[in-house]
Amino acid sequence: MRENKKGISRRNFTKKSAIGLVGIPLVQLDNHFIKSIYNTDETIEVNLFSKHLQFLDYNEMSAAAAEIGFNGLDLTVRPKGHVLPENVDDDLPTVVEAMKKYGLKPNMMTTNVWDITDAGQQKVLETASKLGFGYYRTAWLSYPEEKSIEESLAAYSTQAKSLEILNKELGIIGCYQNHAGNHVGAPIWDLTTIFSKTNNEFLGCQYDIRHAVVEGGKSWELDLRRIQPYIKSIVIKDFKWGIKDGIWEPINTPLGEGMVDFDRYFSLLKKYKINVPISLHLEYDLGGAEKGATVISLDKKEVFAKMKKDLTFIKEAWKRADNINFR
């Protein structure tokens, strides 16, 4: 898998350390069980999107994620997230302390950052950088009706360059998620235009295979081939088409029950040597946890079991991908 063009730095060194073994009871999570990332080609590290644990406080969330077997959290640092941007100075260090207590890496976060002229957004990145975070998801962009798509792409390309400069100063990588619908990046080829003014170093794509298949159908492999040089992190989730209220739309499913061909996808990640952080999203029915609810209708043990099942699927599919033959 490909290393991002970041060089050997304090932040890279930090990211290479501290991973808790799957299945070890929480009380036994100490340095004796620490191992390095990617010991073999069969092992991968997976972060859980913390949106799905917003019914828990920082300690409970960290304890649960570690016991399920995750290596870290993709922490929501945004409005209605685990950490509110206006409280980042106080709350982000607190949640990082809780994560580290249970052997979780503070490496990924999801934000609403894009505009570097906004002091609040700058503060989020500065604080995260000091705490060792290496990657963050940016805000989503749209195409205003009053501008042509070409005009919007030109403006976003300029903004992307400015954002990358700030990211480089802070030693943190920004990742724009491709998202199905009327979003910038839904037709994934427009992202290569936006990134064209950058050095493809501290800003790139958070590649979401679920949204890529929704938009690309059978051409998702071409989309992946096109965007793969810019991929800095990836999101894992699944879906199938179904009718809801008389309208055809994507229906989110547990991994392996939908339309994403994970064996093929993972084999291509290995082919392209894409070595980037992974975030697991669970957007099917979790009693409200799928939507970031602070109060859920399912027993939390049932939610944890579904998370464990999807995590196990990822690891098994990753191993199977070695045996996929390329056409």
N, C-alpha and C positions, 0 to 999 in steps of 0.2 A: 504494500500500500504506500502511496506517495506521501511524503512529509510536506507540509506547507512550507513556503519559502520564508521562513522566519529566523533561521539560523539558530545557533546555540545561545540561549540567553537564560537569565534567571527564571523567566516565566516558563520557558520550555523545560528547564530542569525541574521546576515545580510540578509541571504537568506529567512528568515521567514517574512520579513517585506516589506512594500511598494508594493501594487498592485492597479493599476488603474481600476475603474469599466468600463465595456464594454459600449460603447455608450454615455459616458459623454463627452460633448464638451471639446476641449482641454483647453479652458480658465478656465474651472471649475476643472481641475485636480489639486487638492491640498490635503493636509493631511486629510481634512474632509472626503475624499472618500477612504482613505486607509483601507484595511482589511487584515487579515492574510491568509496565504496559506491554502487551503483545509478546508474551514469552514464546509463544509458538503461533503459527499461522492459523491455528484452530481457535484461539482465544481472542475475544474482542471485549471492549469495555462499553457499557451502555449506561447512559444517564436517563433518569426519569424526569419528564416534564412536570415541574412542581405544581402546575395548574391543577393537577388531579389530586393533590393532597392539601388543598387550601382549607379543608375542614380540620386540619391539624395545626398545632403551633410549631415553632421551629424545631424544638427538641423531638416532639412526637413524629414530625415529618421525617427528620433525619434518621431517627431510630427505625422507623418503618421501612424507609428506602434501603437502608443497610441490611436489615434482616431479610428482606425480599431477595436481595442479591445484586442491587444496582451499585455501580461504582461511583456515581455522583448524581447531582441534580441539575437539570436545566432550569435554573431558578427564575421565576417571574419577578422582574424588577420593573414594574410598570403600573399604571392606574389599575386598581382592583387586583393587583398581584400580591404575592407574599411580602414583597418589599415595595412600599410606595415611593416613587421618585423623590418626593419632598422630604422623606425620612431616611434617605439613603445613608447619610453620615452616621446615624445611630443604629439603624436596623440591619444594614448589610453586614457590618462586622459581627453583630450578634448571631445572625443566621450562619455565617461562615464558621464561627466558633462551634456552633451546634453541629454542623456538618462534619467538621474535622474530628469532633469528639467520637463520632461513629465511623470514622474512616472514609468519609465521602470527600470527593474532590470539589473544590470551588473553581470550576473551569468554564461552565457554560451558563449563560443567562439570556432571558428573552426580555427585550425592552421596547420602548417606543421612540428610540433615538434615531434621528436622521439629520436634523438641522443643527449644525455645530454652532450657530449663532445663539442658540438657546442655552442660557447659563445652567438651567436645571439639567438638561441633557448632558452637557459637559461634565457636570458634577457626578452624574451616574457613572460615566466612563472613568473619570479620574479615581473615584472611590473603588470601583471594581478592579482597576489596574493595580492599585496599591495592595489590594487583598489577594492578588494572584490570579484573577480570572483571565482566561486567555481568549475567550470567544463570546460574542453576543449577537443575538438576532436584532436586526434593525426594525424600524417601523415599516409598514406597508405603504406603497405609493399607488396613486390612481391617475387616470388620464382625464383631466378636466375637459368638459365639453367645449369650452370657449377657446381651447388651443388644439392645434393639430397634434397627432401622435408624434410626428417628427419634432415639433417644437418642444413637447414635453420630454422626449428622450434626450434632446440636446441639453435641456436645463438639468435633468437628473444626472446626466453624465458629469456636468460641471460640479454638482453637489457631491457626487460620489468621489471625485478627485479630492475635494476639500476634506471630506470625511476620512478618506484614507490617510491623508497627511496627519490629521489629529490622531488617528489610530496608531500610526507609526510612532508618533511622539510618546504615546502611552504604552506601546507594546501590547496592543490588544487587537484582535481580528473581528471585523464586522461581517455579518452574514445576512444577506437579503433572501428571504424565503419565497420561492415560487408558490403561488397560491391560485387555485382555480377560480374562475369567474372574471369579473371586470376589474382585474388588478394588473398593475405592472408586473410582469414576470409570469403571468398565466400562460401566454404564448412565450415559452421560455427563451426563444431566440432574441427577444428584445433585451434580455439581461446582458448579453454579450456586447450590445451597443452601449449600454450604460457603463459597463466595466472597461470599455475600450480606452478611456482616458486615464485609467488607473495603472499602477504597476503590477496588478494582480498579486499583491503581496499581503496587504492588511485589510482588504475588502473583497468580498466575493459572494458566492451563493450558498445559502442553506438549502440543499436540494431535498425536496419533499417528493418521494416516489408516489405517494397516494395522489397528490394533486397533479403530478406529471402524467399519470395514467388517466386520470379524469379528463384532462385536456388533450393528451396525445394519443389515447387509444392504443393502437398497435404501433404507433410511431414513437413511443416513449424512448426506445433505444436510440433513435436518432437524436432526440432531445438530450439524452444523457451524453452521447458522444460529443455533441456540440458544446455543452456547458461544462463537461468534466474538468477542463483545465482551471475553471474558476471555482470549483466546489471546495468550501472550507469547513462545512459541517453538513450532516444529513439528519433528516427526520424519518422515522419509521412509523407507518400506520397503514391501514387497509380499508377497502370499501367494495361495494358492489352497487350496480344500478338497480333501482326499485321504484315502485309507485307509492307515493305518499300524498294523500289528499288529492288523488287523481292526477298528480303530476310526476313525471319521471325525474328522478334526482339521485345523486350519490347517497347511498346509505352506508354509514360507517360500521365496520365489523371488527371482531377480533382478528388478529393476524392469522393468515392461512385460510380464512373463511371468505375472502373476497377475491378481487380480480388481479391483485398485484402478484406477479410471478417472482416470489422472493428468491427462489433458487437461481433463476436466470439473472435477476438484479444483482444479487450478491456475487455471482460469478463475474459479472461485468465490473463491479467495484474492484475485485481482485485483479482482473485483467488490466484495468487502468491504474492500478496501484494507488487507489484513493484511500489515504490514511487520515481520517478526520474524525472529530468527535461525533457521537451518535446520540440522538435524543429520541426516546420512545414516547409517542403520544397515544392515548387511549380515548377515542372520541365516540365510542359506542356507549350504550346505556350503562352507567355506573352509579345510578341513583342521584345524579346531579354532579358527581365528581368529575365527569367528563367535561363539564362546562365551567369548572372552577368554583362550584358552590361551597359555601362555608358550612352549610348544614346539608347532610345527605340522607336519602331515604333507604339506602341499603346498609346492612351491617358492614362495618369497615373491614372485617375479616374476609367477607366476600369480595370486596373491592381489591384487597391485597392479593387474594387468590387469582383473580383475573390478571392482575399486573404480573404475577409470577408466571402465569401461563404464557403470556405474550413474551416475556423475557426469555423463557425456556425455548419458545419457538424461534426467536432470533438466533440463539446460540446453536441450535440444531440445524437451522437452515444455513447458517454460516459454514458449518462443517460440510454439509451436503454440497455446497457450491463448488467444492474442489473437484467434484466428479462430473460437472456439467461440461458437455462438449460444445464448442462454439461452431455455429453454422458459418 
